[in-house]
Each structure stands twice: as C-alpha cells, then as structure tokens.
Amino acid sequence: MSRRQASSSVSLALLHTSPVHVPVFDGLRDADHPELELRHHVAEELLTRARQEGPDAVALDVRDALVRATGDGAGAVLCTCSTIGAVTEAVGHDMVVPVIRVDRPMAARAVAAGSRIVVLGAVASTLGPTTALVEEEARRAGRAVSVRAELIDGVWELFEAGDSEGYARGVARAVRAVRDADAIVLAQASMAGAEEFVAEVRIPVLSSPRPGLAAAAALVADSV
C-alpha cells in the first residue's frame, strides 16, 4: 500500500489475485499518475478457486473483497485479474464507488484496431472471460469482429516459479507466431512484460495494466 498521501485522501483500491502485480501498478502510478494513492488488496485464493470451479463460484467472496476494498476511502476499485473481472463488475454494480476491470479499456482499443482479434492467455480460465469482453466492447461500438482465443502452453509454470523474464519471452514467442490478426490481446495483466520483446510486430499488441490504471485514475478524479 502506498503512503505517499494522507490517509484521508481519496485513493484507488486495487483487487489483485497475485502479489506480483503490486510493484507493477506502483511503477505505472509513479510514471503516469504520481498524485494517485493506491491501496492494494491481494486475494490469491480467488483465482485458485475460480480456475478450479469457475468464476461464478467466487462471486460472494469477490463481493466481500470489494466491500473491504471500498472501506478505506477508495474513490474506485480496479480489479486486475481477468479471470474474475466479469464477476467483479457484476457484483460491484451496487457498490458505493465505481468498480472496473483492468482489461476493459484494452478490449475497447482492440475493437478499434480492426475486425480480426487474437486473444492470447497463459491460463485457460481467462480465455472465455476476455473473449466475451472483447465481443461485448464490439457490440457497444457497433463493430463486427472475429475473436480467436489461443492458450500458450507451458508459460504459466514459469510465472508461478518466479521466472518473470522467461514467462515474458514465452508470451512474446506466441505473439510473434500469430498470423491473420489486426490486434493481439494479452489476456492477463501479468503478460504485459512481453511487450518489450515484440517491438518488431507490426500490429498492435495490447496489454491491460497501463490503460486500465488510467481509466481507474479518471474515475477517482471524478469522485473528488
């Protein structure tokens, strides 16, 4: 949790399912939104159960996590986990502050980039929710899109082992292998590190942390 500002200030609460996201979003805050106070809430068990039983199985626990996150002066909540993103938005509708999933702005950018969108995921549980999100954003924009979802075999084990560079390079190899696409969506926030290894790719390779944080920061600003 950042203590850069007084505890009475309006802050952004972040709901994570892995502690590795905390320094990533702190770094983005420092670079892009230095006046924004972040309050991190990590609930790893939500992703574990969602992968085993499906995202809907953790709906009540997600709601409890949101209640805790909004209880410390937050002006908005950002869910950084794509697997439980749809559930988080659904149960967050009646919260006292806005709740946004980190990958929604990314999905909107993908739809704007073209009609052929490839969603890459490191775990199978995120492919369905991310595909559905891209299709939802396409309907909102009145655009016809074709979404193809692909699971990258063998890279999630690297992430779980703490090999962040090996994980990013594995994702990058999958990105370079994509054909017949107008945009590539990296379904999980943890995949953003692959962007530095795919500079030669000529189509947009989109990750969620930076645009997601920007959208959430705007919601906090509106709440002040």
C-alpha positions in Angstrom: 0.0 0.0 0.0 1.3 3.4 -0.9 1.5 6.0 1.9 2.6 8.9 -0.3 -0.5 10.9 0.6 -2.5 11.4 3.8 -4.8 8.5 4.7 -7.8 10.9 4.4 -7.3 11.5 0.7 -9.4 9.7 -2.0 -7.5 6.7 -3.3 -7.8 3.9 -5.8 -8.2 0.4 -4.4 -6.8 -2.5 -6.4 -8.0 -6.0 -6.1 -5.3 -8.5 -7.1 -5.1 -12.2 -7.2 -1.3 -12.2 -7.1 1.2 -10.1 -5.2 3.4 -9.7 -8.2 1.0 -7.1 -9.6 1.6 -4.7 -6.7 5.0 -3.3 -7.8 3.8 -3.3 -11.5 1.0 -0.9 -10.7 3.0 1.1 -8.2 5.5 1.7 -11.1 2.8 2.7 -13.5 1.4 5.1 -10.9 4.8 6.6 -10.3 5.3 7.1 -14.1 1.8 8.3 -15.1 -0.2 9.3 -12.1 2.2 10.4 -9.3 -0.5 12.1 -7.2 -2.7 9.0 -7.1 -2.7 7.0 -3.9 -3.0 3.2 -4.4 -4.3 0.8 -1.8 -3.6 -2.8 -2.7 -5.7 -5.8 -1.7 -4.4 -9.3 -2.6 -6.6 -12.3 -2.6 -4.8 -15.2 -4.3 -7.4 -17.7 -3.3 -9.9 -16.1 -5.6 -8.0 -17.1 -8.7 -7.2 -20.5 -7.4 -10.9 -21.3 -6.8 -12.0 -19.6 -10.0 -9.7 -21.8 -12.0 -10.9 -24.9 -10.3 -14.7 -24.2 -10.0 -15.4 -21.4 -12.4 -15.5 -17.6 -11.9 -19.1 -17.6 -10.7 -18.2 -19.8 -7.8 -16.3 -17.0 -6.1 -18.9 -14.3 -6.6 -19.8 -14.0 -2.9 -16.1 -13.9 -1.9 -15.4 -11.3 -4.6 -18.2 -9.2 -3.1 -16.7 -9.5 0.3 -13.3 -8.4 -1.1 -14.9 -5.4 -2.7 -16.6 -4.4 0.5 -13.2 -4.5 2.3 -11.5 -2.6 -0.6 -14.1 0.2 -0.5 -14.0 0.6 3.2 -10.8 2.7 3.3 -11.7 5.8 1.5 -11.4 4.5 -2.1 -12.9 6.5 -4.9 -12.9 3.5 -7.2 -11.8 -0.2 -7.3 -9.8 -1.7 -10.1 -9.8 -5.5 -10.5 -6.5 -6.6 -12.1 -7.5 -10.2 -12.6 -9.0 -11.1 -16.0 -10.4 -14.4 -14.8 -12.7 -12.8 -12.2 -13.1 -9.5 -14.0 -16.7 -10.1 -15.2 -17.8 -11.3 -11.8 -16.2 -8.3 -10.1 -18.0 -5.9 -12.3 -21.3 -7.8 -11.9 -21.2 -7.9 -8.1 -19.8 -4.3 -8.0 -22.8 -2.7 -9.6 -24.3 -1.7 -6.3 -21.1 -0.7 -4.6 -20.8 2.9 -3.3 -17.9 3.6 -5.7 -17.3 2.5 -9.3 -15.7 -0.9 -9.9 -13.8 -1.5 -13.2 -11.9 -4.5 -14.6 -8.4 -3.7 -15.8 -8.9 -5.2 -19.2 -12.0 -3.3 -20.4 -10.1 -0.3 -21.8 -7.7 -2.7 -23.6 -10.6 -4.6 -25.2 -12.0 -1.3 -26.5 -8.7 -0.5 -28.1 -8.6 -3.9 -29.7 -12.0 -3.4 -31.2 -10.9 0.0 -32.6 -7.9 -1.6 -34.2 -9.7 -3.9 -36.6 -12.0 -6.9 -37.0 -9.6 -9.8 -36.5 -8.6 -10.0 -32.9 -6.5 -12.8 -31.3 -6.7 -13.3 -27.5 -3.6 -14.9 -26.0 -3.8 -16.3 -22.5 -1.4 -18.2 -20.2 -4.2 -19.9 -18.3 -7.3 -21.4 -19.8 -9.6 -19.7 -17.3 -9.0 -16.3 -18.7 -9.7 -17.0 -22.3 -13.5 -17.2 -22.1 -14.0 -14.0 -20.0 -11.6 -12.0 -22.2 -13.2 -13.2 -25.4 -16.6 -12.3 -24.0 -15.3 -8.9 -23.0 -13.9 -8.1 -26.5 -17.2 -9.2 -28.1 -19.1 -7.0 -25.6 -17.0 -4.0 -26.5 -17.5 -4.7 -30.2 -21.3 -4.6 -29.7 -21.0 -1.4 -27.8 -19.0 0.1 -30.7 -21.3 -1.3 -33.3 -18.5 -3.2 -34.9 -18.3 -6.8 -36.3 -15.3 -8.7 -35.0 -13.9 -12.2 -35.2 -12.2 -13.2 -31.9 -9.8 -16.2 -31.8 -8.6 -17.3 -28.4 -5.3 -19.3 -28.0 -3.8 -20.8 -24.9 0.0 -20.5 -24.6 1.2 -23.9 -23.3 3.9 -24.1 -20.7 4.4 -20.4 -19.8 2.2 -20.2 -16.7 4.5 -22.6 -14.9 7.4 -20.1 -15.4 5.2 -17.3 -13.9 4.4 -19.5 -10.9 8.1 -20.3 -10.5 9.0 -16.6 -10.4 10.8 -16.6 -13.8 9.3 -13.3 -15.0 11.7 -12.9 -17.9 11.2 -16.5 -19.1 7.5 -16.0 -18.8 7.6 -12.8 -20.8 9.8 -14.3 -23.5 7.4 -17.3 -23.8 4.5 -15.0 -24.3 6.5 -13.0 -26.8 7.2 -16.1 -28.9 3.5 -16.8 -29.0 2.8 -13.2 -30.1 5.3 -13.5 -33.0 3.6 -16.7 -34.2 0.2 -15.1 -34.6 -1.0 -14.7 -38.2 -4.1 -13.1 -39.8 -4.8 -10.6 -37.0 -5.4 -6.9 -36.7 -4.7 -6.8 -33.0 -3.4 -9.1 -30.3 -4.8 -9.0 -26.8 -2.7 -10.2 -23.9 -5.4 -11.5 -21.7 -3.7 -11.3 -18.3 -2.1 -8.3 -16.7 1.0 -10.4 -15.9 1.6 -10.8 -19.6 2.5 -7.1 -20.1 6.2 -7.7 -19.8 6.2 -9.4 -23.2 5.7 -6.1 -24.9 9.3 -5.2 -24.7 10.3 -8.3 -26.7 7.9 -7.8 -29.6 8.8 -4.3 -30.9 9.1 -5.7 -34.5 5.5 -6.9 -34.5 3.6 -4.6 -36.9 0.1 -4.9 -35.4 -1.0 -3.6 -32.0 0.0 -5.9 -29.1 -2.2 -4.7 -26.3 -1.8 -5.3 -22.6 -4.1 -4.1 -19.8 -2.2 -2.5 -16.9 -1.5 1.0 -18.2 -4.9 1.7 -19.9 -6.7 0.0 -17.0 -4.9 2.2 -14.4 -5.6 5.3 -16.5 -9.3 4.6 -16.7 -9.5 3.9 -13.0 -7.5 7.0 -12.1 -10.0 9.1 -14.1 -12.9 7.6 -12.1 -11.1 8.6 -8.8 -10.6 12.1 -10.2 -14.3 12.3 -10.9 -15.1 11.2 -7.4 -13.2 14.1 -5.7 
